[in-house]
Amino acid sequence: MTPITAKSGVLLAFCCITAIAAVGSIFELSSGHPELGSLTTEIILAASIPLTVVSFWGAVQDTKANQK
């Protein structure tokens, strides 16, 4: 079993939150009338996708670094 550090856990939690934000933004935009407005929702979507990838990658790298 691989050790999960606090850093990995925080990065994975952040990854989940940003992934949920991306999916929610897609649903809001597809509804035609986003509650926060189109521009704000598009900004959230554009920011959440790379943040999801980077935080997941960071969690994987931290876990790999702590394997023995």
Beta strands, then each sheet from edge to edge (+ up, - down):
end
